[in-house]
Each structure stands twice: as structure tokens, then as C-alpha cells.
Amino acid sequence: MEMTDRISDRRERANVFFVTLHTGVFAVVGFLVEKQMFPWIVTICLLAGIPFSYLWYRLVRSYRDLNSAKFKVVHAIETRLPLKLFDAEWEAVGRGKDRSRYLPFTHIELKVPLVFI
């Protein structure tokens, strides 16, 4: 379980990195537009945001897939244990099928990079 926590920490740091990167791009663009300077740099900065957003999106998906695989292993191990805490938790939230009980953060997290495209 410690490994899933580490993956989540790396995922959070990646999100912070990309939010900071996009904020910096928008700050530079805002400054250049306000000063009416270098319109070609503004265009380059805005176009650079597209691959950054795509990489961010792919990274979030990769972390999601990695965590999903790790939890499959945990659930497989739990079948051999007398107490199945993670399975009980998953059952309590409707096994992810009822959005009113559980909406995975990844569903929201995957939409954020698309906003910047």
C-alpha cells in the first residue's frame, strides 16, 4: 500500500508542475499582450500549451492505470486473508458504479489538462 501512496504523491507533484507551467505561460502571454510586444512569441507560447496539456493528460492516465493495477493485486491478495478491508471499502461506495456515492478523482483530474488546450 505504501507504493500506491508514493504513486499518488508523484501524481500530485506532476499536477502541481503542470499547473505551475501553464500559469507561467499565461503570465508571460498576459504580460506580452498588455505591453503589445512580440505577438509571434504569444502565439508560440499558446501553441506550446497544447503538447504540455497532452503530456499532462497522458501522465494522469498512466498514473491512474498504474494505481488500478496495484489495487487489483491488493484485491487478489485479500481473497486469501480473513479480513478484506479494501474490498469492504469498495463495496461501500458501490464498486464505482454509482456516481452519487463515488466519483473517482481521476474523472475530474483528466478534464483539467483539456481546459488548457
GUVEXKOL-91131 format. One record per atom (N, C-alpha, C): residue number from 1; residue in three letters; atom name; z negated, y negated, x. Coordinates in pm, 1 decimal, always signed. Each point is the difference from the previous one (the first is absolute). Example, Ala and Ser with C-alpha at 12.3 -4.5 7.8 and 13.67 -1.06 7.14 Angstrom:
BEGIN
> 1|ALA|N|-780.0|+569.0|+1319.0
> 1|ALA|CA|+0.0|-119.0|-89.0
> 1|ALA|C|+0.0|-120.0|+90.0
> 2|SER|N|+72.0|-105.0|-35.0
> 2|SER|CA|-6.0|-119.0|+82.0
> 2|SER|C|-73.0|-109.0|-77.0
***
This chain:
BEGIN
> 1|MET|N|+0.0|+119.8|+81.5
> 1|MET|CA|+0.0|-119.8|-81.5
> 1|MET|C|+0.0|-126.0|+85.7
> 2|GLU|N|-55.1|+11.0|+117.3
> 2|GLU|CA|-0.6|-116.3|+88.4
> 2|GLU|C|+142.7|-43.2|+33.0
> 3|MET|N|+89.3|+97.7|+10.6
> 3|MET|CA|+139.1|-31.7|+33.0
> 3|MET|C|+65.8|-81.6|-111.3
> 4|THR|N|-27.9|+31.3|-125.7
> 4|THR|CA|+58.2|-78.5|-109.8
> 4|THR|C|-54.5|-141.8|+2.1
> 5|ASP|N|-127.1|-16.0|+37.6
> 5|ASP|CA|-56.1|-134.8|+12.3
> 5|ASP|C|+69.6|-78.0|+111.2
> 6|ARG|N|+27.0|+67.2|+110.5
> 6|ARG|CA|+69.4|-66.7|+110.9
> 6|ARG|C|+141.8|-39.8|-40.0
> 7|ILE|N|+65.5|+86.6|-73.7
> 7|ILE|CA|+135.6|-32.1|-46.7
> 7|ILE|C|-4.7|-119.9|-94.0
> 8|SER|N|-98.4|-2.3|-88.5
> 8|SER|CA|-14.7|-113.4|-91.6
> 8|SER|C|-28.4|-128.7|+76.4
> 9|ASP|N|-78.9|+7.8|+105.6
> 9|ASP|CA|-26.8|-118.2|+82.8
> 9|ASP|C|+127.4|-49.4|+67.9
> 10|ARG|N|+78.4|+91.9|+53.5
> 10|ARG|CA|+126.8|-38.2|+63.6
> 10|ARG|C|+94.0|-62.3|-102.7
> 11|ARG|N|+0.8|+56.7|-118.3
> 11|ARG|CA|+84.5|-50.4|-108.0
> 11|ARG|C|-40.9|-142.4|-36.6
> 12|GLU|N|-130.3|-23.7|-9.2
> 12|GLU|CA|-49.7|-133.6|-32.3
> 12|GLU|C|+37.7|-99.6|+109.9
> 13|ARG|N|-13.8|+40.6|+125.5
> 13|ARG|CA|+37.0|-88.8|+110.8
> 13|ARG|C|+150.3|-30.7|-2.6
> 14|ALA|N|+80.0|+98.7|-35.7
> 14|ALA|CA|+144.8|-23.1|-10.8
> 14|ALA|C|+29.2|-101.1|-110.3
> 15|ASN|N|-68.8|+12.6|-112.3
> 15|ASN|CA|+18.8|-95.9|-109.5
> 15|ASN|C|-38.4|-141.1|+43.5
> 16|VAL|N|-112.1|-12.2|+69.0
> 16|VAL|CA|-43.7|-131.4|+49.2
> 16|VAL|C|+104.1|-56.4|+96.8
> 17|PHE|N|+51.6|+84.9|+88.2
> 17|PHE|CA|+102.0|-44.2|+95.1
> 17|PHE|C|+122.1|-55.9|-72.7
> 18|PHE|N|+51.2|+73.8|-97.9
> 18|PHE|CA|+121.6|-44.0|-67.8
> 18|PHE|C|-23.8|-121.7|-88.8
> 19|VAL|N|-116.4|-10.5|-61.8
> 19|VAL|CA|-30.6|-120.9|-78.0
> 19|VAL|C|-6.0|-120.5|+93.9
> 20|THR|N|-64.0|+17.7|+114.9
> 20|THR|CA|-8.2|-107.9|+98.7
> 20|THR|C|+139.0|-37.9|+50.3
> 21|LEU|N|+81.9|+99.2|+28.7
> 21|LEU|CA|+136.0|-24.3|+46.8
> 21|LEU|C|+80.1|-80.0|-102.9
> 22|HIS|N|-5.7|+42.8|-125.1
> 22|HIS|CA|+74.3|-69.9|-105.3
> 22|HIS|C|-55.5|-140.6|-22.3
> 23|THR|N|-130.8|-15.1|+7.3
> 23|THR|CA|-60.4|-132.4|-15.2
> 23|THR|C|+48.8|-92.5|+111.0
> 24|GLY|N|+6.5|+52.3|+122.0
> 24|GLY|CA|+51.0|-79.0|+112.0
> 24|GLY|C|+144.8|-40.9|-19.9
> 25|VAL|N|+81.7|+93.0|-47.1
> 25|VAL|CA|+141.0|-31.0|-25.8
> 25|VAL|C|+11.0|-110.5|-104.5
> 26|PHE|N|-77.6|+11.5|-107.8
> 26|PHE|CA|+5.7|-102.9|-104.8
> 26|PHE|C|-53.3|-133.9|+49.9
> 27|ALA|N|-99.0|+1.8|+87.0
> 27|ALA|CA|-52.1|-124.9|+56.2
> 27|ALA|C|+106.6|-69.1|+84.5
> 28|VAL|N|+68.4|+77.1|+83.9
> 28|VAL|CA|+106.9|-56.4|+83.3
> 28|VAL|C|+112.3|-53.1|-88.3
> 29|VAL|N|+39.7|+77.5|-98.4
> 29|VAL|CA|+106.7|-43.1|-91.1
> 29|VAL|C|-41.1|-128.0|-72.8
> 30|GLY|N|-122.4|-3.1|-51.0
> 30|GLY|CA|-48.1|-119.4|-69.9
> 30|GLY|C|+0.8|-122.7|+89.1
> 31|PHE|N|-45.4|+16.4|+123.1
> 31|PHE|CA|-1.1|-111.3|+95.2
> 31|PHE|C|+141.8|-49.4|+27.4
> 32|LEU|N|+90.4|+92.8|+27.5
> 32|LEU|CA|+137.6|-38.2|+32.0
> 32|LEU|C|+70.5|-65.1|-118.6
> 33|VAL|N|-25.0|+49.8|-119.3
> 33|VAL|CA|+61.7|-58.7|-119.5
> 33|VAL|C|-54.6|-140.6|-23.0
> 34|GLU|N|-131.8|-14.6|+15.2
> 34|GLU|CA|-62.0|-131.8|-20.6
> 34|GLU|C|+54.8|-102.8|+98.9
> 35|LYS|N|+19.1|+41.4|+123.8
> 35|LYS|CA|+50.1|-90.9|+104.3
> 35|LYS|C|+152.8|-7.4|+1.5
> 36|GLN|N|+62.9|+78.2|-86.6
> 36|GLN|CA|+146.4|+6.8|-7.7
> 36|GLN|C|+61.2|+28.8|+137.6
> 37|MET|N|-56.2|+102.0|+63.2
> 37|MET|CA|+42.9|+38.1|+134.4
> 37|MET|C|+57.6|+140.9|-1.1
> 38|PHE|N|+97.1|+22.4|+81.7
> 38|PHE|CA|+52.2|+132.4|+31.5
> 38|PHE|C|+20.6|+90.2|-122.9
> 39|PRO|N|+91.0|-37.0|-90.4
> 39|PRO|CA|+20.8|+84.4|-118.4
> 39|PRO|C|+43.1|+142.3|+35.1
> 40|TRP|N|+65.8|+18.2|+112.5
> 40|TRP|CA|+42.2|+134.7|+40.3
> 40|TRP|C|-120.7|+85.6|+37.7
> 41|ILE|N|-105.6|-60.7|+56.0
> 41|ILE|CA|-122.0|+75.7|+31.7
> 41|ILE|C|-70.7|+41.1|-128.6
> 42|VAL|N|+2.5|-88.6|-99.9
> 42|VAL|CA|-59.7|+33.9|-130.0
> 42|VAL|C|+68.4|+123.8|-56.1
> 43|THR|N|+131.3|+1.4|+5.3
> 43|THR|CA|+75.9|+114.9|-50.3
> 43|THR|C|-34.4|+126.7|+77.2
> 44|ILE|N|-6.3|-9.7|+131.3
> 44|ILE|CA|-33.7|+116.8|+82.5
> 44|ILE|C|-140.2|+50.6|-33.3
> 45|CYS|N|-95.7|-92.4|-13.3
> 45|CYS|CA|-138.0|+39.8|-33.1
> 45|CYS|C|-5.7|+72.3|-134.3
> 46|LEU|N|+69.1|-55.9|-98.3
> 46|LEU|CA|-2.0|+62.5|-132.6
> 46|LEU|C|+68.4|+136.2|+1.9
> 47|LEU|N|+109.9|+11.5|+72.6
> 47|LEU|CA|+68.4|+129.3|+9.9
> 47|LEU|C|-82.9|+101.5|+78.5
> 48|ALA|N|-75.6|-46.6|+98.0
> 48|ALA|CA|-85.6|+90.3|+78.3
> 48|ALA|C|-108.6|+61.9|-87.2
> 49|GLY|N|-38.8|-69.2|-105.4
> 49|GLY|CA|-102.1|+52.9|-90.2
> 49|GLY|C|+43.4|+126.6|-71.9
> 50|ILE|N|+129.7|+19.1|-16.8
> 50|ILE|CA|+49.2|+118.3|-71.9
> 50|ILE|C|-29.8|+128.9|+76.5
> 51|PRO|N|+39.7|+11.7|+127.3
> 51|PRO|CA|-35.7|+124.5|+70.2
> 51|PRO|C|-150.5|+16.1|+20.1
> 52|PHE|N|-72.5|-112.4|+18.4
> 52|PHE|CA|-146.0|+9.4|+11.1
> 52|PHE|C|-58.1|+61.0|-126.9
> 53|SER|N|+48.1|-46.4|-115.2
> 53|SER|CA|-49.5|+51.8|-128.0
> 53|SER|C|+35.7|+146.9|-17.3
> 54|TYR|N|+120.8|+35.3|+39.3
> 54|TYR|CA|+42.1|+139.8|-11.3
> 54|TYR|C|-86.0|+90.0|+89.3
> 55|LEU|N|-23.2|-42.4|+123.1
> 55|LEU|CA|-85.8|+78.3|+90.4
> 55|LEU|C|-141.1|+14.2|-56.7
> 56|TRP|N|-51.7|-106.3|-56.9
> 56|TRP|CA|-132.9|+2.2|-61.5
> 56|TRP|C|-3.1|+101.3|-114.0
> 57|TYR|N|+100.2|-6.9|-86.3
> 57|TYR|CA|+9.8|+92.5|-113.0
> 57|TYR|C|+2.7|+145.4|+48.4
> 58|ARG|N|+84.2|+26.8|+99.9
> 58|ARG|CA|+10.6|+137.0|+53.3
> 58|ARG|C|-130.8|+45.2|+64.6
> 59|LEU|N|-69.0|-88.6|+66.6
> 59|LEU|CA|-126.7|+33.0|+63.4
> 59|LEU|C|-105.7|+35.1|-104.2
> 60|VAL|N|-6.5|-77.0|-107.5
> 60|VAL|CA|-95.3|+30.3|-107.9
> 60|VAL|C|+31.2|+136.6|-60.4
> 61|ARG|N|+128.0|+27.6|-22.7
> 61|ARG|CA|+38.0|+132.1|-53.4
> 61|ARG|C|-37.9|+112.1|+95.8
> 62|SER|N|+20.2|-23.7|+127.7
> 62|SER|CA|-34.1|+100.9|+99.8
> 62|SER|C|-150.1|+29.1|+0.3
> 63|TYR|N|-80.7|-105.0|-3.7
> 63|TYR|CA|-145.7|+18.8|-5.2
> 63|TYR|C|-41.8|+71.0|-128.9
> 64|ARG|N|+64.6|-34.8|-110.7
> 64|ARG|CA|-29.9|+67.1|-126.9
> 64|ARG|C|+29.0|+149.2|+10.2
> 65|ASP|N|+115.7|+33.2|+53.2
> 65|ASP|CA|+39.3|+140.5|+12.5
> 65|ASP|C|-93.5|+76.2|+93.3
> 66|LEU|N|-40.5|-64.2|+108.1
> 66|LEU|CA|-91.4|+63.4|+94.9
> 66|LEU|C|-136.0|+26.7|-64.6
> 67|ASN|N|-52.9|-98.6|-72.8
> 67|ASN|CA|-127.9|+20.3|-68.9
> 67|ASN|C|+11.7|+106.8|-107.8
> 68|SER|N|+110.8|+2.5|-71.3
> 68|SER|CA|+20.1|+102.9|-103.1
> 68|SER|C|-3.1|+139.1|+61.5
> 69|ALA|N|+65.4|+15.1|+113.9
> 69|ALA|CA|+0.6|+130.1|+67.9
> 69|ALA|C|-140.8|+38.4|+43.6
> 70|LYS|N|-74.9|-95.1|+50.6
> 70|LYS|CA|-136.6|+29.7|+44.3
> 70|LYS|C|-87.4|+41.8|-118.0
> 71|PHE|N|+16.4|-64.6|-115.5
> 71|PHE|CA|-79.9|+38.4|-116.3
> 71|PHE|C|+42.7|+135.5|-55.6
> 72|LYS|N|+125.3|+37.3|+16.1
> 72|LYS|CA|+41.3|+135.7|-38.7
> 72|LYS|C|-73.5|+103.3|+83.8
> 73|VAL|N|-15.2|-29.5|+127.6
> 73|VAL|CA|-74.8|+90.0|+88.3
> 73|VAL|C|-146.3|+6.0|-42.9
> 74|VAL|N|-58.1|-115.1|-29.6
> 74|VAL|CA|-140.1|-3.8|-45.1
> 74|VAL|C|-16.7|+83.1|-126.5
> 75|HIS|N|+90.4|-16.6|-95.3
> 75|HIS|CA|-9.5|+77.0|-125.3
> 75|HIS|C|+17.3|+149.7|+25.9
> 76|ALA|N|+85.9|+35.6|+92.6
> 76|ALA|CA|+16.8|+141.9|+34.1
> 76|ALA|C|-127.8|+56.4|+61.3
> 77|ILE|N|-63.4|-76.5|+85.4
> 77|ILE|CA|-127.0|+43.9|+60.1
> 77|ILE|C|-107.9|+11.3|-107.0
> 78|GLU|N|-0.5|-94.5|-93.7
> 78|GLU|CA|-102.0|+0.3|-105.9
> 78|GLU|C|+4.9|+125.1|-86.6
> 79|THR|N|+115.1|+62.5|-11.7
> 79|THR|CA|+8.1|+121.4|-82.5
> 79|THR|C|-89.2|+110.1|+55.2
> 80|ARG|N|-36.0|-11.0|+126.8
> 80|ARG|CA|-84.8|+101.4|+63.6
> 80|ARG|C|-146.9|-41.8|+7.9
> 81|LEU|N|-31.2|-116.9|-52.8
> 81|LEU|CA|-137.4|-51.3|+6.1
> 81|LEU|C|-67.2|+10.4|-136.7
> 82|PRO|N|-132.0|+9.9|-2.0
> 82|PRO|CA|-69.8|+9.7|-128.3
> 82|PRO|C|+1.1|-132.0|-78.3
> 83|LEU|N|+5.6|-112.1|+69.7
> 83|LEU|CA|-1.9|-130.7|-64.5
> 83|LEU|C|+130.9|-72.3|+31.2
> 84|LYS|N|+67.0|-46.6|-105.3
> 84|LYS|CA|+131.9|-62.0|+16.1
> 84|LYS|C|-7.2|-147.3|-41.2
> 85|LEU|N|-57.8|-82.7|+87.1
> 85|LEU|CA|-22.6|-140.7|-32.3
> 85|LEU|C|+129.5|-78.6|-18.9
> 86|PHE|N|+96.0|+19.5|+86.4
> 86|PHE|CA|+124.4|-76.3|-11.5
> 86|PHE|C|+79.9|+42.7|-122.8
> 87|ASP|N|-1.9|+127.7|-30.9
> 87|ASP|CA|+67.1|+47.4|-120.7
> 87|ASP|C|-68.2|-55.7|-124.4
> 88|ALA|N|-132.5|-7.2|+1.9
> 88|ALA|CA|-74.1|-56.7|-113.8
> 88|ALA|C|+34.4|-148.2|-17.9
> 89|GLU|N|+10.2|-71.0|+110.6
> 89|GLU|CA|+37.1|-141.6|-6.9
> 89|GLU|C|+141.9|-15.4|-56.0
> 90|TRP|N|+91.5|+82.8|+46.6
> 90|TRP|CA|+138.6|-4.0|-46.1
> 90|TRP|C|+7.8|+31.3|-149.1
> 91|GLU|N|-79.3|+96.3|-43.9
> 91|GLU|CA|-6.6|+35.0|-142.3
> 91|GLU|C|-55.0|-117.4|-81.5
> 92|ALA|N|-100.3|-68.6|+53.4
> 92|ALA|CA|-63.1|-112.2|-71.6
> 92|ALA|C|+97.3|-114.6|-25.8
> 93|VAL|N|+99.9|-14.2|+83.6
> 93|VAL|CA|+98.5|-106.7|-20.1
> 93|VAL|C|+129.4|+52.5|-62.0
> 94|GLY|N|-8.0|+116.3|-61.1
> 94|GLY|CA|+114.5|+54.6|-72.4
> 94|GLY|C|+111.7|+50.6|+88.4
> 95|ARG|N|-33.5|+36.8|+122.1
> 95|ARG|CA|+96.5|+51.9|+97.4
> 95|ARG|C|+117.8|-95.1|+22.8
> 96|GLY|N|-26.1|-129.5|-20.6
> 96|GLY|CA|+101.7|-101.1|+26.9
> 96|GLY|C|+105.0|-15.0|-107.7
> 97|LYS|N|-17.7|+66.7|-113.4
> 97|LYS|CA|+102.1|-3.0|-106.1
> 97|LYS|C|-25.6|-108.4|-104.1
> 98|ASP|N|-122.3|-49.7|-8.0
> 98|ASP|CA|-36.0|-101.3|-99.2
> 98|ASP|C|-22.7|-133.1|+71.8
> 99|ARG|N|+95.6|-91.2|-11.6
> 99|ARG|CA|-6.6|-128.1|+71.6
> 99|ARG|C|-117.1|-86.7|-44.2
> 100|SER|N|-51.5|+22.1|-120.1
> 100|SER|CA|-115.7|-78.6|-43.9
> 100|SER|C|-127.4|+43.9|+71.4
> 101|ARG|N|-1.1|+121.9|+53.2
> 101|ARG|CA|-117.3|+50.9|+71.6
> 101|ARG|C|+12.5|-15.6|+150.4
> 102|TYR|N|+123.8|+3.7|+48.2
> 102|TYR|CA|+20.3|-6.9|+145.0
> 102|TYR|C|+141.4|-46.0|+30.8
> 103|LEU|N|+9.3|-110.2|+70.7
> 103|LEU|CA|+128.5|-48.7|+49.4
> 103|LEU|C|-9.7|-2.6|+152.2
> 104|PRO|N|+72.5|+88.8|+66.5
> 104|PRO|CA|-8.6|+3.1|+145.9
> 104|PRO|C|+35.9|-135.8|+60.6
> 105|PHE|N|-78.2|-41.4|+97.2
> 105|PHE|CA|+23.0|-127.8|+66.9
> 105|PHE|C|+139.4|-5.7|+61.5
> 106|THR|N|+51.1|+113.8|+40.6
> 106|THR|CA|+132.6|+4.5|+62.1
> 106|THR|C|+107.3|-52.1|-94.6
> 107|HIS|N|-15.7|+23.3|-130.9
> 107|HIS|CA|+100.3|-49.7|-94.7
> 107|HIS|C|+9.1|-152.5|+5.6
> 108|ILE|N|-112.8|-64.5|+16.8
> 108|ILE|CA|-2.1|-146.1|+12.2
> 108|ILE|C|+45.6|-40.0|+140.1
> 109|GLU|N|-54.3|+69.8|+97.9
> 109|GLU|CA|+26.1|-30.5|+140.4
> 109|GLU|C|+149.5|+7.7|+34.1
> 110|LEU|N|+72.6|+90.1|-62.8
> 110|LEU|CA|+143.2|+14.4|+26.8
> 110|LEU|C|+82.3|-115.6|-56.7
> 111|LYS|N|-54.1|-69.5|-97.9
> 111|LYS|CA|+73.8|-110.9|-61.0
> 111|LYS|C|-10.5|-128.9|+82.2
> 112|VAL|N|-106.4|-14.2|+77.1
> 112|VAL|CA|-21.4|-124.3|+75.0
> 112|VAL|C|+113.5|-28.7|+98.6
> 113|PRO|N|+44.0|+95.3|+82.3
> 113|PRO|CA|+110.9|-32.1|+91.7
> 113|PRO|C|+127.8|-41.2|-73.2
> 114|LEU|N|+20.1|+54.1|-119.1
> 114|LEU|CA|+121.4|-32.6|-75.5
> 114|LEU|C|-0.6|-145.3|-47.0
> 115|VAL|N|-118.5|-57.0|-17.0
> 115|VAL|CA|-11.4|-139.9|-41.1
> 115|VAL|C|+59.2|-92.4|+106.5
> 116|PHE|N|-11.1|+40.9|+125.1
> 116|PHE|CA|+45.4|-84.8|+109.7
> 116|PHE|C|+149.1|+12.9|+29.2
> 117|ILE|N|+68.2|+90.1|-69.0
> 117|ILE|CA|+144.5|+15.9|+25.0
> 117|ILE|C|+77.5|-105.9|-76.0
***
